[in-house]
Amino acid sequence: MAALFRKLSRRVGANAQHAVDLYLAELPDFSRVTTDARGRAQMLEFAVLLRQRTADLADAGQPFGPADLAHMASVGRDRGERGVPLSSQRRVLGLHATLTLREAYEAAGPQDLDDVMRLLGWLPPNGTAAQNAYTGGFLDGQRSVLPETSRVEQLAQLLLADDPAAGQLARSLGMPAPDRYLVTVVQIRTDRPNPPLPAPHRVVETLLERGRIPISCLADHEVVGLVPDLSSDEPGRASDRALALAGDCAEVLGLPCSVGTATGRAGALAEAVTLARRVCRSAPPQATVRHLHSVTDLFAELGAEQIPQVDQWLGELVRRLRTGPDLLATLDAYYLSNMSRPRAAAALRVHPRTLDYRLRRAHELTGIDPHSVHGIRVLSTAAARSRDGTAPLGHPR
């Protein structure tokens, strides 16, 4: 055995004990499920075995064998069954990786450069294999203690956090793990203060009964759905499923909702959900959801939001329009109705002549013709940026 690996072997016991002490100090969940001497002894035994096998196999240039990986999976399964949360499971993997590198650094001497390089070459593929085995066992163990609704929410949260364990959990749930998702954000839009709303877990349960996709319902009743965008699907299939999800959300919540969508790749969804949320904030409320909104629909509003000078100019137009009778609501309804006078008047529940009067008044107050190309671009953006009740959860801005 090469010098570095001999030194690592001699330090296995002390390094393993230090690791166990660190896990119990840093991760209260491990302390709660390892309350007796036998549990701590088993944890120490696994830490010793893992380090000894690492030293032996890295020295021989051999990978972890099937028996090694099966044992790691069994340890992960036991911890999942004991109720260790996934956050602690992910944290312990990070701590182990850090400790492995630190132990090698502390053991290496000036003459051990070649051995250090061998170890560094061995660790990435074998460390990944070990983590996958342990995580796979852990997720299997969670089946006995977590309801499927919680596991599906957990999958959504892992995907949104770009956690590499998401693919394993998706397979454990029998759900697809595609390269792309259509991120769909649904938020409540209402002027009612503190509207009665179902508990978030009830929302997820109901939505999963209607369509089995990763869903997370946050405490403020923002629902985020991750619709698989499969290459084998017909064009538009993901959009159809997202529209159905948004419609179900509005029905379950019993309040008007706005919807924002953005497409992103698995492993890089954080940016997509940020964009979908921004789109959602600018999207019009819908009592019955019939349309998904994306950046292509609301690029003007989103652009104005990012440039303070433009937003201030629009704010001045909004202040002028607020001096007239329901002019902002009228402009919003007019443009949302695709400039159809009968549809806009019906939406506002006014006579078409009343609609015409309000549009003329908007022209007089702003100097911008609502029917012109310039008016469409400017006034529709101003109306959208000033909608009442656009903050989520029934708390208007």
C-alpha positions, 0 to 999 in steps of 0.5 A, spaced: 500 500 500 502 506 498 504 511 503 498 516 503 493 510 503 497 507 509 497 513 513 489 514 511 488 507 514 492 508 520 487 514 521 481 511 520 478 510 527 480 517 529 477 520 523 471 516 523 469 518 530 471 526 529 466 525 523 460 522 527 461 527 532 461 533 527 454 530 524 451 529 531 453 536 533 451 539 526 445 535 524 440 535 530 436 530 526 441 525 526 441 526 534 434 525 535 434 518 531 440 516 534 439 516 541 442 510 544 449 507 544 447 502 539 445 507 534 451 511 535 456 505 534 452 503 528 454 510 525 461 509 527 461 502 524 459 505 517 464 511 518 470 506 519 468 502 513 467 507 508 474 510 510 477 503 510 474 501 503 476 508 500 483 507 502 483 500 500 480 501 493 483 508 491 490 505 492 488 499 488 485 503 483 478 499 483 471 502 484 466 501 489 463 494 488 456 492 488 456 489 495 459 496 497 454 500 494 448 495 496 451 496 504 451 504 502 444 503 500 441 499 506 444 505 511 441 510 507 434 506 507 435 505 514 436 513 515 430 514 511 425 510 515 427 513 521 425 520 519 431 523 517 429 529 513 432 530 506 435 536 508 439 533 513 441 527 508 443 532 503 447 536 508 451 529 511 453 528 504 456 535 503 460 534 510 462 527 508 465 530 502 468 536 505 471 531 511 474 526 505 478 532 502 480 535 509 483 528 511 487 527 505 490 534 506 492 532 513 495 525 512 499 528 505 506 529 506 511 532 501 512 526 498 505 524 497 503 528 491 502 522 486 498 519 491 494 525 492 493 525 485 491 518 484 486 519 490 483 526 487 482 522 480 478 516 484 474 520 488 469 524 483 466 517 479 466 513 486 464 519 490 458 520 485 456 512 485 456 512 493 452 518 494 447 515 488 447 509 492 446 512 499 440 517 496 437 512 492 436 507 499 434 513 503 428 515 498 426 508 498 426 508 506 422 515 506 416 511 502 414 508 509 414 515 513 412 520 508 405 520 504 406 521 497 403 528 497 409 530 501 414 526 496 411 530 490 412 536 493 419 534 495 420 533 488 418 540 486 422 543 491 428 539 489 427 541 482 426 548 483 433 548 488 436 545 482 438 539 486 441 533 483 437 528 487 431 530 483 432 525 478 432 519 483 426 522 487 422 522 480 424 515 478 422 513 485 415 516 485 415 513 478 414 520 474 418 522 468 425 526 469 425 530 463 430 535 460 425 540 460 420 543 464 414 548 463 414 552 470 407 554 471 406 559 477 399 561 479 398 566 484 391 569 487 389 576 485 383 579 490 382 585 494 379 581 499 383 581 506 385 575 508 380 570 504 379 563 507 383 559 503 384 551 504 391 549 507 397 548 502 397 540 503 390 540 501 391 544 495 397 539 493 392 533 494 387 535 490 391 538 484 395 531 484 388 527 484 387 531 477 394 531 474 400 527 477 406 532 476 411 536 481 407 541 485 409 545 491 404 550 494 407 555 498 405 558 505 402 564 501 398 560 497 403 561 491 402 554 487 408 552 482 407 546 478 413 543 473 410 540 467 414 535 464 416 538 457 417 531 453 420 531 446 415 525 445 409 529 446 405 533 441 407 540 440 403 544 445 402 538 450 406 541 455 402 548 455 395 544 455 397 540 461 399 547 464 393 550 462 389 545 466 393 545 472 392 553 472 385 552 471 384 547 477 388 551 481 383 557 480 377 552 482 380 549 488 382 556 491 376 559 489 379 566 487 381 569 481 388 567 479 394 570 475 398 565 471 406 566 469 410 561 465 417 560 463 421 554 460 427 551 463 432 545 463 432 540 469 438 542 473 437 550 471 430 551 473 431 557 478 432 562 473 426 559 470 421 560 476 424 567 477 422 569 470 415 565 471 414 569 478 415 576 475 410 574 469 405 572 474 405 579 477 404 582 471 399 578 468 391 579 469 387 576 474 382 570 471 376 568 475 376 562 470 383 561 467 383 560 459 390 563 458 397 562 460 402 568 460 409 568 458 414 573 457 412 574 450 405 576 452 408 581 457 415 583 455 413 591 455 410 591 462 417 587 464 421 591 461 418 597 464 419 594 471 426 594 470 427 601 468 425 606 473 425 612 469 420 608 464 416 606 470 415 613 473 413 616 466 408 611 466 406 612 473 405 620 471 400 617 466 396 613 471 395 619 476 392 623 470 387 617 468 385 616 476 382 623 475 377 620 470 371 615 471 374 608 472 379 609 466 384 604 468 379 599 468 376 601 462 383 601 458 385 594 461 378 591 459 379 594 452 386 591 451 384 585 454 378 584 450 383 585 444 380 592 442 373 589 441 368 594 444 362 589 445 366 584 449 370 590 453 363 593 454 360 586 457 366 585 461 365 592 464 358 591 464 357 598 461 353 601 455 358 601 449 357 609 448 359 609 456 366 605 453 367 610 448 366 616 452 371 613 457 376 612 452 375 619 449 376 622 456 383 617 457 385 621 450 384 628 453 387 626 459 394 623 456 394 626 449 395 619 447 389 616 442 387 609 445 386 606 438 393 608 435 399 604 435 402 608 440 396 608 445 396 601 445 403 600 446 403 605 452 396 605 455 396 598 455 402 597 459 400 603 464 394 599 465 397 593 466 402 596 471 397 599 475 392 593 476 389 593 483 390 587 487 396 584 483 399 583 489 399 575 491 394 573 497 389 578 497 394 583 499 394 589 494 400 593 493 
